[in-house]
Amino acid sequence: MSDLIKILLVDDHMVVREGLRALLTPRNGMEVVGEAADGAEAVEKARTLNPDVILMDLNLPVKSGLEATADIIRENPAARILVLTSFDEDENISAAIRAGALGYVLKNTSAQELFHAIRGVAMGSLSVSPAVTQAMLRDMRQPAPTPAPTSPEPALTTREREVLRGLAQGQSNQEIAETLNIEKTTVRSHISSVLNKLELDSRTQAALYAVEMGLGRLGEES
């Protein structure tokens, strides 16, 4: 990734895109490299532009933001998508995370909070507001598909719990590797093992699981 965070804006309202373009400037360490007004265009632009972060609205014509997110992640699992929307319902938040989004912020957030979320997602960290975190935790407490734990999972090794704690603190794979003094590939291996053992779909769900277990709070320092 270059010094400037390359961003693809996806929103069907031109005035919203213009406002975001005015905020996301090189002065703030960011550069808008493309725009899309619908979900199908977002998938195409993500493929050709390869941005560092995709700012994705959910309510889009042609193809929804959820569908576009899933398609982009299917083509490129390394894509980093930050949902920026006005929808705060629990089911929308959980669906976006299951689709592969790495962050979720609301359009009434402040500019500084948005910058923080973008930088976090660009680094590969989970970036959600406290209110969104609580919504996702509420969803995880539902009987299906993943019941919330009542005690630490005994099948996890000590190292897997340490990696899980890093996820709970919103750390990227590189940051976890540096903290634990292990290789980044080893971190990925541990995360895959944790997801398999806990029957979770993504690192985001694993991070929320860890928060529920009391291993950390999103965004806190190690």
C-alpha atoms as a printed R data frame, in Angstrom:
    type eleno elety resid chain resno       x       y       z
1   ATOM     1    CA   MET     A     1   0.000   0.000   0.000
2   ATOM     2    CA   SER     A     2   1.331   3.487  -0.880
3   ATOM     3    CA   ASP     A     3   1.517   6.358   1.592
4   ATOM     4    CA   LEU     A     4  -1.909   7.504   0.435
5   ATOM     5    CA   ILE     A     5  -4.828   5.160   1.101
6   ATOM     6    CA   LYS     A     6  -6.523   4.550  -2.263
7   ATOM     7    CA   ILE     A     7 -10.297   4.557  -1.878
8   ATOM     8    CA   LEU     A     8 -13.189   3.458  -4.071
9   ATOM     9    CA   LEU     A     9 -16.443   5.269  -3.219
10  ATOM    10    CA   VAL     A    10 -19.656   3.299  -3.731
11  ATOM    11    CA   ASP     A    11 -22.898   5.249  -3.240
12  ATOM    12    CA   ASP     A    12 -25.838   5.916  -5.531
13  ATOM    13    CA   HIS     A    13 -26.176   9.549  -4.435
14  ATOM    14    CA   MET     A    14 -23.826  11.922  -6.241
15  ATOM    15    CA   VAL     A    15 -24.032  14.529  -3.471
16  ATOM    16    CA   VAL     A    16 -22.806  11.924  -0.953
17  ATOM    17    CA   ARG     A    17 -19.908  10.952  -3.186
18  ATOM    18    CA   GLU     A    18 -19.001  14.608  -3.711
19  ATOM    19    CA   GLY     A    19 -19.025  15.224   0.032
20  ATOM    20    CA   LEU     A    20 -16.858  12.195   0.724
21  ATOM    21    CA   ARG     A    21 -14.447  13.129  -2.068
22  ATOM    22    CA   ALA     A    22 -14.025  16.532  -0.443
23  ATOM    23    CA   LEU     A    23 -13.141  14.849   2.875
24  ATOM    24    CA   LEU     A    24 -10.905  12.064   1.591
25  ATOM    25    CA   THR     A    25  -8.017  14.151   0.322
26  ATOM    26    CA   PRO     A    26  -4.229  13.703   0.246
27  ATOM    27    CA   ARG     A    27  -4.090  16.215   3.079
28  ATOM    28    CA   ASN     A    28  -5.817  13.573   5.204
29  ATOM    29    CA   GLY     A    29  -3.663  10.764   3.835
30  ATOM    30    CA   MET     A    30  -6.298   9.452   1.424
31  ATOM    31    CA   GLU     A    31  -7.026   9.540  -2.289
32  ATOM    32    CA   VAL     A    32 -10.287   8.725  -4.073
33  ATOM    33    CA   VAL     A    33  -9.278   6.665  -7.112
34  ATOM    34    CA   GLY     A    34 -12.757   5.779  -8.349
35  ATOM    35    CA   GLU     A    35 -16.495   5.955  -7.802
36  ATOM    36    CA   ALA     A    36 -19.419   3.621  -8.420
37  ATOM    37    CA   ALA     A    37 -23.131   4.410  -8.358
38  ATOM    38    CA   ASP     A    38 -24.440   0.848  -8.154
39  ATOM    39    CA   GLY     A    39 -23.371  -2.570  -6.920
40  ATOM    40    CA   ALA     A    40 -22.506  -4.034 -10.317
41  ATOM    41    CA   GLU     A    41 -20.265  -1.070 -11.112
42  ATOM    42    CA   ALA     A    42 -18.640  -1.445  -7.691
43  ATOM    43    CA   VAL     A    43 -17.623  -5.033  -8.458
44  ATOM    44    CA   GLU     A    44 -16.135  -3.973 -11.800
45  ATOM    45    CA   LYS     A    45 -14.284  -0.958 -10.359
46  ATOM    46    CA   ALA     A    46 -12.928  -3.021  -7.458
47  ATOM    47    CA   ARG     A    47 -11.532  -5.478  -9.984
48  ATOM    48    CA   THR     A    48  -9.858  -2.897 -12.230
49  ATOM    49    CA   LEU     A    49  -8.724  -0.306  -9.657
50  ATOM    50    CA   ASN     A    50  -7.640  -2.601  -6.810
51  ATOM    51    CA   PRO     A    51  -8.206   0.080  -4.127
52  ATOM    52    CA   ASP     A    52  -6.848  -0.192  -0.593
53  ATOM    53    CA   VAL     A    53 -10.305   0.414   0.899
54  ATOM    54    CA   ILE     A    54 -13.795   0.256  -0.591
55  ATOM    55    CA   LEU     A    55 -16.388   2.503   1.072
56  ATOM    56    CA   MET     A    56 -19.623   0.629   0.428
57  ATOM    57    CA   ASP     A    57 -23.197   1.791   0.869
58  ATOM    58    CA   LEU     A    58 -25.810  -0.949   1.333
59  ATOM    59    CA   ASN     A    59 -28.842   0.508  -0.443
60  ATOM    60    CA   LEU     A    60 -27.694   0.384  -4.079
61  ATOM    61    CA   PRO     A    61 -29.480  -0.151  -7.405
62  ATOM    62    CA   VAL     A    62 -28.790  -3.041  -9.825
63  ATOM    63    CA   LYS     A    63 -26.985  -5.028  -7.121
64  ATOM    64    CA   SER     A    64 -27.185  -4.363  -3.378
65  ATOM    65    CA   GLY     A    65 -24.192  -3.425  -1.291
66  ATOM    66    CA   LEU     A    66 -24.357  -6.809   0.449
67  ATOM    67    CA   GLU     A    67 -24.326  -8.642  -2.882
68  ATOM    68    CA   ALA     A    68 -21.512  -6.467  -4.195
69  ATOM    69    CA   THR     A    69 -19.481  -7.041  -1.034
70  ATOM    70    CA   ALA     A    70 -19.897 -10.809  -1.289
71  ATOM    71    CA   ASP     A    71 -18.963 -10.790  -4.995
72  ATOM    72    CA   ILE     A    72 -15.865  -8.653  -4.418
73  ATOM    73    CA   ILE     A    73 -14.650 -10.819  -1.539
74  ATOM    74    CA   ARG     A    74 -15.315 -13.965  -3.572
75  ATOM    75    CA   GLU     A    75 -13.068 -12.636  -6.355
76  ATOM    76    CA   ASN     A    76 -10.497 -11.123  -4.020
77  ATOM    77    CA   PRO     A    77 -10.539 -12.367  -0.394
78  ATOM    78    CA   ALA     A    78  -7.905  -9.736   0.465
79  ATOM    79    CA   ALA     A    79 -10.225  -6.839  -0.465
80  ATOM    80    CA   ARG     A    80 -10.912  -4.483   2.424
81  ATOM    81    CA   ILE     A    81 -14.453  -3.192   2.554
82  ATOM    82    CA   LEU     A    82 -15.826  -0.609   4.973
83  ATOM    83    CA   VAL     A    83 -19.600  -0.309   4.945
84  ATOM    84    CA   LEU     A    84 -20.750   3.313   5.256
85  ATOM    85    CA   THR     A    85 -24.505   3.419   5.530
86  ATOM    86    CA   SER     A    86 -27.497   4.853   7.356
87  ATOM    87    CA   PHE     A    87 -28.847   1.381   8.212
88  ATOM    88    CA   ASP     A    88 -28.219   0.445  11.855
89  ATOM    89    CA   GLU     A    89 -30.447  -2.638  12.115
90  ATOM    90    CA   ASP     A    90 -28.721  -5.658  13.662
91  ATOM    91    CA   GLU     A    91 -29.536  -7.934  10.717
92  ATOM    92    CA   ASN     A    92 -27.956  -5.548   8.187
93  ATOM    93    CA   ILE     A    93 -24.798  -5.239  10.248
94  ATOM    94    CA   SER     A    94 -24.439  -8.988  10.715
95  ATOM    95    CA   ALA     A    95 -25.180  -9.672   7.048
96  ATOM    96    CA   ALA     A    96 -22.475  -7.211   5.975
97  ATOM    97    CA   ILE     A    97 -19.906  -8.859   8.236
98  ATOM    98    CA   ARG     A    98 -20.877 -12.323   7.004
99  ATOM    99    CA   ALA     A    99 -20.510 -11.054   3.434
100 ATOM   100    CA   GLY     A   100 -16.912 -10.104   4.193
101 ATOM   101    CA   ALA     A   101 -16.898  -6.441   5.245
102 ATOM   102    CA   LEU     A   102 -14.086  -5.586   7.631
103 ATOM   103    CA   GLY     A   103 -15.797  -2.529   9.091
104 ATOM   104    CA   TYR     A   104 -19.194  -0.896   9.497
105 ATOM   105    CA   VAL     A   105 -19.834   2.755  10.292
106 ATOM   106    CA   LEU     A   106 -22.934   4.913  10.081
107 ATOM   107    CA   LYS     A   107 -23.271   8.036   7.954
108 ATOM   108    CA   ASN     A   108 -23.889  10.172  11.027
109 ATOM   109    CA   THR     A   109 -20.353   9.471  12.259
110 ATOM   110    CA   SER     A   110 -17.835  12.309  12.544
111 ATOM   111    CA   ALA     A   111 -15.124  12.882   9.951
112 ATOM   112    CA   GLN     A   112 -12.419  11.888  12.427
113 ATOM   113    CA   GLU     A   113 -14.221   8.667  13.294
114 ATOM   114    CA   LEU     A   114 -14.546   7.884   9.600
115 ATOM   115    CA   PHE     A   115 -10.827   8.558   9.034
116 ATOM   116    CA   HIS     A   116  -9.992   6.270  11.955
117 ATOM   117    CA   ALA     A   117 -12.184   3.482  10.550
118 ATOM   118    CA   ILE     A   118 -10.680   3.824   7.063
119 ATOM   119    CA   ARG     A   119  -7.126   3.667   8.403
120 ATOM   120    CA   GLY     A   120  -7.988   0.644  10.507
121 ATOM   121    CA   VAL     A   121  -9.550  -1.249   7.612
122 ATOM   122    CA   ALA     A   122  -6.614  -0.308   5.376
123 ATOM   123    CA   MET     A   123  -4.337  -1.994   7.930
124 ATOM   124    CA   GLY     A   124  -6.551  -5.070   7.980
125 ATOM   125    CA   SER     A   125  -8.086  -4.362  11.383
126 ATOM   126    CA   LEU     A   126 -11.719  -4.693  12.345
127 ATOM   127    CA   SER     A   127 -13.208  -1.189  12.491
128 ATOM   128    CA   VAL     A   128 -16.661  -0.749  13.972
129 ATOM   129    CA   SER     A   129 -18.185   1.764  16.359
130 ATOM   130    CA   PRO     A   130 -19.167   0.665  19.909
131 ATOM   131    CA   ALA     A   131 -22.845   0.811  18.963
132 ATOM   132    CA   VAL     A   132 -22.259  -1.423  15.954
133 ATOM   133    CA   THR     A   133 -20.205  -3.820  18.079
134 ATOM   134    CA   GLN     A   134 -23.107  -4.179  20.492
135 ATOM   135    CA   ALA     A   135 -25.485  -4.864  17.614
136 ATOM   136    CA   MET     A   136 -23.244  -7.641  16.303
137 ATOM   137    CA   LEU     A   137 -22.891  -9.123  19.779
138 ATOM   138    CA   ARG     A   138 -26.676  -9.151  20.118
139 ATOM   139    CA   ASP     A   139 -26.901 -11.061  16.865
140 ATOM   140    CA   MET     A   140 -24.312 -13.584  18.040
141 ATOM   141    CA   ARG     A   141 -26.395 -14.211  21.156
142 ATOM   142    CA   GLN     A   142 -29.265 -15.499  19.028
143 ATOM   143    CA   PRO     A   143 -29.749 -19.307  19.154
144 ATOM   144    CA   ALA     A   144 -28.514 -19.792  15.570
145 ATOM   145    CA   PRO     A   145 -26.180 -20.079  13.892
146 ATOM   146    CA   THR     A   146 -23.581 -19.268  16.553
147 ATOM   147    CA   PRO     A   147 -24.597 -19.197  20.223
148 ATOM   148    CA   ALA     A   148 -22.590 -16.906  22.472
149 ATOM   149    CA   PRO     A   149 -20.069 -18.687  24.689
150 ATOM   150    CA   THR     A   150 -20.476 -18.821  28.448
151 ATOM   151    CA   SER     A   151 -16.850 -19.817  29.132
152 ATOM   152    CA   PRO     A   152 -13.525 -19.971  27.241
153 ATOM   153    CA   GLU     A   153 -13.458 -22.643  24.559
154 ATOM   154    CA   PRO     A   154 -11.379 -25.523  26.048
155 ATOM   155    CA   ALA     A   155 -10.364 -26.808  22.592
156 ATOM   156    CA   LEU     A   156  -8.295 -23.692  21.874
157 ATOM   157    CA   THR     A   157  -4.572 -23.783  22.525
158 ATOM   158    CA   THR     A   158  -2.825 -21.064  24.523
159 ATOM   159    CA   ARG     A   159  -1.408 -19.555  21.333
160 ATOM   160    CA   GLU     A   160  -4.810 -19.601  19.651
161 ATOM   161    CA   ARG     A   161  -6.260 -17.700  22.616
162 ATOM   162    CA   GLU     A   162  -3.447 -15.144  22.296
163 ATOM   163    CA   VAL     A   163  -4.250 -14.671  18.611
164 ATOM   164    CA   LEU     A   164  -7.938 -14.433  19.463
165 ATOM   165    CA   ARG     A   165  -7.127 -11.720  22.003
166 ATOM   166    CA   GLY     A   166  -5.338  -9.777  19.268
167 ATOM   167    CA   LEU     A   167  -8.431 -10.032  17.083
168 ATOM   168    CA   ALA     A   168 -10.569  -8.787  19.970
169 ATOM   169    CA   GLN     A   169  -8.315  -5.738  20.198
170 ATOM   170    CA   GLY     A   170  -8.780  -5.026  16.476
171 ATOM   171    CA   GLN     A   171  -5.204  -5.900  15.549
172 ATOM   172    CA   SER     A   172  -4.193  -6.822  12.008
173 ATOM   173    CA   ASN     A   173  -2.349 -10.082  11.292
174 ATOM   174    CA   GLN     A   174   0.927  -8.150  11.094
175 ATOM   175    CA   GLU     A   175   0.348  -6.501  14.471
176 ATOM   176    CA   ILE     A   176  -0.534  -9.834  16.093
177 ATOM   177    CA   ALA     A   177   2.605 -11.387  14.598
178 ATOM   178    CA   GLU     A   178   4.787  -8.593  15.984
179 ATOM   179    CA   THR     A   179   3.140  -8.764  19.415
180 ATOM   180    CA   LEU     A   180   3.590 -12.535  19.687
181 ATOM   181    CA   ASN     A   181   6.945 -12.605  17.866
182 ATOM   182    CA   ILE     A   182   5.755 -15.133  15.309
183 ATOM   183    CA   GLU     A   183   5.443 -15.172  11.516
184 ATOM   184    CA   LYS     A   184   2.455 -13.578   9.801
185 ATOM   185    CA   THR     A   185   1.756 -16.890   8.041
186 ATOM   186    CA   THR     A   186   1.609 -18.572  11.450
187 ATOM   187    CA   VAL     A   187  -1.005 -16.035  12.567
188 ATOM   188    CA   ARG     A   188  -3.123 -16.871   9.520
189 ATOM   189    CA   SER     A   189  -2.812 -20.557  10.334
190 ATOM   190    CA   HIS     A   190  -3.930 -19.993  13.930
191 ATOM   191    CA   ILE     A   191  -6.899 -17.882  12.785
192 ATOM   192    CA   SER     A   192  -7.985 -20.610  10.373
193 ATOM   193    CA   SER     A   193  -7.761 -23.150  13.184
194 ATOM   194    CA   VAL     A   194  -9.794 -20.931  15.525
195 ATOM   195    CA   LEU     A   195 -12.497 -20.397  12.901
196 ATOM   196    CA   ASN     A   196 -12.687 -24.136  12.300
197 ATOM   197    CA   LYS     A   197 -12.861 -25.044  15.988
198 ATOM   198    CA   LEU     A   198 -15.427 -22.392  16.862
199 ATOM   199    CA   GLU     A   199 -17.414 -22.948  13.647
200 ATOM   200    CA   LEU     A   200 -17.281 -19.259  12.703
201 ATOM   201    CA   ASP     A   201 -17.306 -17.757   9.221
202 ATOM   202    CA   SER     A   202 -14.823 -14.884   9.487
203 ATOM   203    CA   ARG     A   203 -12.138 -13.190  11.576
204 ATOM   204    CA   THR     A   204 -14.708 -10.533  12.393
205 ATOM   205    CA   GLN     A   205 -16.992 -13.094  14.015
206 ATOM   206    CA   ALA     A   206 -13.949 -14.506  15.843
207 ATOM   207    CA   ALA     A   207 -13.114 -11.016  17.136
208 ATOM   208    CA   LEU     A   208 -16.658 -10.545  18.414
209 ATOM   209    CA   TYR     A   209 -16.574 -14.011  19.979
210 ATOM   210    CA   ALA     A   210 -13.375 -13.009  21.804
211 ATOM   211    CA   VAL     A   211 -14.979  -9.775  23.024
212 ATOM   212    CA   GLU     A   212 -17.888 -11.815  24.368
213 ATOM   213    CA   MET     A   213 -15.390 -14.085  26.148
214 ATOM   214    CA   GLY     A   214 -13.816 -11.061  27.826
215 ATOM   215    CA   LEU     A   215 -10.467 -11.333  26.026
216 ATOM   216    CA   GLY     A   216 -10.492  -7.674  25.050
217 ATOM   217    CA   ARG     A   217 -12.453  -4.751  23.725
218 ATOM   218    CA   LEU     A   218 -12.288  -3.631  20.120
219 ATOM   219    CA   GLY     A   219  -9.733  -0.906  19.630
220 ATOM   220    CA   GLU     A   220  -8.067  -1.155  23.046
221 ATOM   221    CA   GLU     A   221  -4.312  -1.180  23.305
222 ATOM   222    CA   SER     A   222  -2.531  -4.462  23.853
